[in-house]
């Protein structure tokens, strides 16, 4: 199935079958005199896709386009706990929909069955929903939602799991997902777990991760102390060495490390001191010494990935951070706006649904190796499509034609600007362009 057909089918099912199922669960629409489940979903989700700060008048216009001739006051009266539950159910069901491109962003990624980036993002919520989504407290408030996320960099496929803000990344159930043979998982220290890495290796899959600076390493069977002390004894600024880590169960893995410029090390030390001060303590000498190096572990052999390619792939982990940035800066998913907590939560869930649609359309247009697209430019223009999508989903136009026309329009404006310093996409496509130290 083509990527356009995938997105068309996903949108049609989302605003038909999914909306009906969510309504049976929540009874947001009990008498279909004005709104149907589909038109209610289109009003709030596509209305906020078009304008994340849409007023009730703006939403009433979206409702009219969707076939519900209602006043702004009628839209305002729709902000009820049942609408919140309806939109939350819509989002939870939408996260089970996978849109995956058959093309990859770069040939380097094709060496693996998929390339999974894992990370999470926290959204502060009103204190009134603390029981459902408790936070860690402090300046973060009493309630928060964590979006635990897996992004396949190869195909654009996305998995999102909702967790309480206080939950620990390392304890997420996404950690336990069985690795696909030949896949590569790239994570930061929040997911660092030797047992998980060993399980990935047993599945004939691969991991790439930061390593704790206090980790004891063994080289050629000999204990060398913690990783930073051992690195400081080396005579080169770039190290690529097979080591063992772990105490009860030793894990054979490859250590790739490189010294960073003093200016960058200074910034890291400044941040380490600030973080420690916020906890009422001073950073340890070992923590400050670790700021001189970037160090990673993987079980991918040098024959499959060179040192340079490992560096580039770990840099690519930031693509999931950029996904969150697009959702927050363009879709405003972290902005709590409304007259009361009910309206704030309804808008939050609608914006999250819109963010998923934004991602589906970004994958549809930008996930291929034939062109060099700016994903943020694509995401910035997705809101323009809301009215056409409503017309298509209501049967006035063909949805596939709407999507194809959007892809052609974007093709004229979304190309990445040429740059002297290559970005992640350029490096993935041509690793030889890496000629500077990565952070």
C-alpha positions in Angstrom: 0.0 0.0 0.0 1.4 3.4 -0.9 2.1 6.0 1.8 -0.7 8.2 0.5 -3.2 5.3 0.7 -2.0 4.5 4.3 -2.6 8.0 5.4 -6.0 8.2 3.7 -7.1 5.0 5.2 -5.9 6.0 8.7 -7.7 9.4 8.5 -10.9 7.9 7.3 -10.9 5.2 10.0 -9.9 7.7 12.7 -12.8 10.1 12.0 -15.3 7.3 11.4 -14.8 4.0 13.2 -12.5 5.4 15.9 -14.8 8.3 16.6 -17.8 5.9 16.9 -15.9 3.6 19.2 -14.8 6.5 21.4 -18.3 7.8 21.6 -19.7 4.4 22.6 -17.2 4.4 25.4 -17.8 8.0 26.6 -21.3 9.0 25.2 -20.0 12.5 24.3 -22.8 12.5 21.6 -26.0 11.1 22.9 -28.6 12.6 20.5 -27.3 13.3 17.0 -29.3 16.4 16.3 -26.3 18.6 15.5 -23.1 16.8 16.1 -22.2 13.2 15.1 -19.1 11.6 16.6 -17.3 12.2 13.4 -18.2 15.9 13.1 -17.4 16.4 16.8 -14.0 14.9 16.3 -13.3 17.0 13.2 -14.5 20.2 14.9 -12.0 20.0 17.8 -9.1 18.0 16.3 -8.9 19.5 12.8 -10.0 22.9 14.1 -7.0 22.9 16.5 -4.8 21.4 13.8 -5.6 24.5 11.7 -5.1 26.8 14.6 -3.9 25.4 17.9 -5.2 28.5 19.7 -8.6 28.4 17.9 -11.4 30.4 19.5 -14.8 29.0 20.0 -15.8 31.0 16.9 -13.0 29.4 14.9 -14.2 26.0 16.1 -17.8 26.8 15.2 -16.5 27.5 11.7 -14.8 24.1 11.6 -18.1 22.5 12.9 -20.0 24.1 10.0 -17.5 22.8 7.5 -18.0 19.3 9.1 -21.8 19.6 8.7 -22.7 20.8 12.2 -24.4 24.2 12.0 -23.8 25.4 15.6 -23.1 28.7 17.3 -19.9 29.6 19.1 -21.9 29.3 22.3 -22.9 25.8 21.4 -19.3 24.9 20.9 -18.4 26.4 24.2 -21.1 24.4 25.9 -19.4 21.2 24.5 -16.5 21.6 26.8 -17.6 18.9 29.2 -15.9 16.0 31.0 -17.5 13.7 28.4 -15.7 15.6 25.6 -12.4 15.3 27.5 -13.0 11.5 27.8 -13.9 11.3 24.1 -10.8 13.1 22.9 -8.6 11.2 25.2 -10.1 7.9 23.9 -9.5 9.2 20.4 -5.9 9.8 21.1 -5.3 6.5 22.8 -6.8 4.7 19.9 -4.8 6.8 17.4 -1.5 5.8 19.0 -2.2 2.3 17.8 -2.2 3.4 14.2 1.1 3.0 12.5 2.1 5.0 9.4 5.3 3.8 7.9 7.1 4.9 4.7 8.5 2.2 2.4 11.4 4.6 1.7 14.2 5.5 4.1 15.8 8.8 4.9 19.3 7.5 4.1 21.0 4.3 2.8 22.9 4.0 6.1 19.7 3.1 7.9 19.0 0.3 5.5 21.7 -1.8 7.2 19.2 -2.6 9.9 15.6 -4.0 9.9 14.6 -0.8 11.7 16.3 2.0 13.7 14.4 2.8 16.9 14.9 6.0 18.8 13.4 6.1 22.3 12.7 9.1 24.5 10.0 10.8 26.5 8.5 14.2 26.9 6.6 15.6 29.9 3.6 17.9 29.8 2.5 19.7 32.9 -1.3 19.2 33.6 -3.8 20.9 35.9 -3.5 19.8 39.5 -7.1 18.5 39.3 -6.1 15.4 37.3 -3.3 14.5 39.8 -5.0 11.2 40.6 -4.8 10.0 37.0 -1.4 11.5 36.1 0.6 12.2 39.2 3.9 14.1 38.8 7.1 14.1 40.8 6.0 17.3 42.5 8.2 20.3 43.1 8.3 23.1 40.5 6.7 20.6 38.0 3.4 20.8 39.8 1.3 18.0 41.1 0.2 16.5 37.8 2.0 15.7 34.6 1.7 13.5 31.5 4.7 11.6 30.1 4.6 10.8 26.4 6.8 7.7 26.2 7.8 7.5 22.5 9.5 5.2 20.0 10.3 6.5 16.5 11.6 4.3 13.7 14.0 6.6 12.0 14.1 4.3 9.0 10.3 4.4 8.2 8.9 7.2 10.4 6.6 4.7 12.3 5.7 6.1 15.7 4.6 4.4 18.9 3.4 6.6 21.8 2.5 5.4 25.3 0.9 7.5 28.0 2.4 7.4 31.4 2.2 9.4 34.6 4.7 12.2 34.8 6.4 10.6 37.9 7.2 7.4 36.0 10.8 6.4 35.3 12.0 6.0 31.7 14.0 2.9 32.6 10.9 1.2 34.1 8.7 1.9 31.1 7.0 -1.2 29.5 8.4 0.1 26.2 11.8 -1.2 27.5 10.4 -4.7 27.4 9.3 -4.7 23.8 10.9 -7.6 22.0 13.6 -6.4 19.6 13.2 -7.3 15.9 16.2 -9.3 14.6 18.6 -7.0 12.8 17.1 -3.8 14.4 19.1 -1.1 16.1 17.8 0.7 19.2 19.3 4.1 20.1 18.7 5.5 23.6 20.2 8.0 26.2 21.1 7.3 29.8 17.4 7.3 30.9 17.1 3.8 29.4 20.5 2.5 30.4 20.1 -1.1 31.6 22.7 -3.8 31.0 20.0 -6.5 31.3 17.9 -4.9 28.5 21.0 -4.6 26.3 21.8 -8.3 26.9 18.2 -9.2 26.0 18.5 -7.2 22.7 21.7 -9.0 21.8 20.1 -12.4 22.5 17.4 -11.4 19.9 20.2 -10.9 17.3 19.5 -7.2 17.4 21.6 -4.2 18.3 21.8 -1.3 20.8 23.6 2.0 20.9 23.6 4.0 24.1 25.4 6.4 26.4 27.1 4.7 29.3 27.3 5.8 32.9 30.6 7.4 33.7 31.0 5.4 36.9 30.7 2.1 35.0 33.5 -0.3 35.6 35.1 -1.6 32.4 37.2 -4.7 31.7 39.5 -4.8 28.7 40.9 -8.1 27.6 39.5 -9.6 30.8 41.3 -7.2 33.1 39.4 -4.8 35.4 40.3 -1.2 34.5 38.3 0.9 37.0 35.6 3.4 35.8 35.3 4.3 32.2 36.6 7.9 32.5 39.7 6.9 34.4 40.5 4.3 31.7 39.9 6.8 28.9 42.2 9.4 30.4 45.0 6.8 30.3 44.6 6.4 26.5 46.9 8.2 24.1 44.3 9.0 21.4 41.4 11.5 21.4 39.1 8.9 19.8 38.8 5.4 21.3 37.1 2.4 19.6 37.6 -0.7 21.8 35.7 -3.9 22.7 35.2 -4.1 26.4 33.1 -5.9 29.1 30.7 -4.2 31.5 28.5 -5.5 34.3 29.2 -7.5 37.5 26.8 -10.4 37.9 26.4 -10.8 34.1 29.1 -9.4 31.9 28.1 -7.8 28.6 30.6 -7.8 25.7 30.2 -4.5 23.9 32.1 -1.9 21.9 33.1 1.4 23.5 33.3 4.4 21.2 34.5 7.6 22.9 36.0 10.9 21.9 37.3 14.0 23.7 35.3 17.1 23.2 36.8 20.6 22.8 37.6 22.5 26.0 34.9 25.1 25.3 32.3 22.4 25.1 33.6 20.6 28.2 33.4 23.9 30.0 29.7 24.2 29.1 29.1 20.7 30.3 30.8 21.4 33.6 28.8 24.5 34.1 25.5 22.6 33.5 26.7 19.8 35.9 27.3 22.4 38.6 23.9 24.0 38.0 22.1 20.6 38.1 23.9 19.7 41.3 23.1 23.0 42.9 19.4 22.5 42.2 19.7 19.3 44.3 21.5 21.1 47.1 24.9 19.5 46.4 28.2 19.9 44.6 29.1 17.8 41.5 31.7 15.1 42.2 35.2 15.2 40.7 34.3 12.1 38.6 31.2 13.9 37.1 33.3 16.9 36.1 36.0 14.7 34.6 33.4 12.9 32.5 32.5 16.2 30.9 35.8 15.9 28.9 34.4 12.9 26.9 31.5 11.6 25.0 31.3 7.8 25.3 28.9 5.3 23.8 28.5 1.5 23.9 27.1 -0.8 21.1 27.2 -4.4 20.0 27.4 -3.5 16.3 30.7 -4.6 14.9 33.2 -2.2 13.2 32.6 -4.1 10.0 28.9 -3.0 10.0 29.4 0.5 11.4 32.6 2.5 11.4 33.5 4.8 14.3 32.3 7.8 12.3 29.0 6.1 11.5 28.3 5.3 15.1 28.9 8.9 16.0 26.4 10.1 13.3 23.7 7.6 14.3 23.9 8.6 17.9 23.6 12.2 16.8 20.5 11.2 14.9 18.8 10.4 18.2 18.0 14.1 18.4 15.4 13.6 15.7 13.0 12.4 18.4 13.7 15.6 20.4 13.0 17.6 17.3 9.7 15.7 16.9 8.7 16.8 20.4 9.8 20.3 19.6 7.6 20.4 16.5 4.6 19.2 18.6 5.2 21.8 21.2 6.2 24.8 19.1 3.8 24.2 16.2 1.0 22.1 17.8 1.3 23.8 21.2 0.6 20.5 23.0 2.2 21.8 26.2 0.1 24.9 26.3 -2.8 24.7 28.8 -5.4 27.3 27.6 -9.1 27.6 28.4 -11.5 29.0 30.9 -11.3 26.0 33.3 -9.5 22.7 33.7 -12.1 20.8 31.6 -11.6 23.0 28.6 -7.8 22.9 29.1 -7.8 19.1 29.1 -10.1 18.9 26.1 -7.9 21.2 24.1 -4.8 19.2 25.2 -6.2 15.9 24.0 -7.4 17.5 20.7 -4.0 19.0 20.1 -2.3 15.7 20.8 -4.6 14.0 18.2 -3.7 16.8 15.8 0.1 16.3 16.5 -0.3 12.6 15.5 -1.9 13.7 12.2 0.8 16.2 11.7 3.4 13.4 12.0 1.5 11.1 9.6 1.5 13.9 7.0 5.1 14.7 7.6 6.1 11.0 7.1 3.9 10.9 3.9 5.8 13.9 2.4 9.2 13.9 3.9 10.3 10.3 4.6 12.2 9.4 1.5 15.8 9.4 0.3 15.1 11.0 -3.1 14.8 14.5 -1.8 16.2 16.5 1.2 13.1 17.9 2.9 12.8 20.1 6.0 10.5 18.3 8.3 9.8 21.4 10.3 8.7 23.2 7.1 6.3 20.4 6.3 4.9 20.4 9.8 4.4 24.1 9.7 2.2 23.8 6.6 0.0 20.9 7.8 -2.5 23.2 9.4 -3.3 24.7 6.0 -4.8 21.3 5.0 -7.4 21.1 7.8 -10.3 22.6 5.7 -9.5 20.4 2.7 -9.4 17.3 5.0 -12.8 18.2 6.5 -14.2 18.5 2.9 -12.7 15.2 1.9 -13.8 13.3 5.0 -17.3 14.7 4.6 -17.4 13.3 1.0 -17.2 16.5 -0.9 -13.7 15.7 -2.2 -11.5 12.7 -2.6 -9.2 12.4 0.4 -6.4 10.8 -1.6 -6.5 13.7 -4.1 -6.3 16.2 -1.2 -3.2 14.4 0.1 -1.5 14.2 -3.2 -2.2 17.9 -3.9 -0.7 18.8 -0.5 2.4 16.7 -1.2 2.9 18.5 -4.5 2.5 22.0 -2.9 4.9 21.1 -0.1 7.5 19.9 -2.7 7.9 23.5 -3.9 8.7 25.0 -0.5 10.0 22.4 1.9 13.5 21.6 0.5 16.3 22.0 3.0 18.6 25.0 2.4 22.1 24.1 1.4 24.5 24.5 4.2 28.3 24.5 4.6 28.0 22.6 8.0 26.1 19.4 7.3 23.0 18.5 9.4 22.0 15.1 10.6 20.3 14.2 7.4 23.2 15.2 5.2 25.6 13.2 7.5 23.4 10.1 7.4 23.5 10.3 3.6 27.2 11.0 3.4 29.1 10.1 6.6 32.4 11.3 5.1 31.2 14.9 5.6 31.7 14.4 9.4 34.8 16.6 10.0 34.1 18.0 13.4 33.6 16.7 16.9 30.0 15.9 17.8 28.4 16.9 21.1 
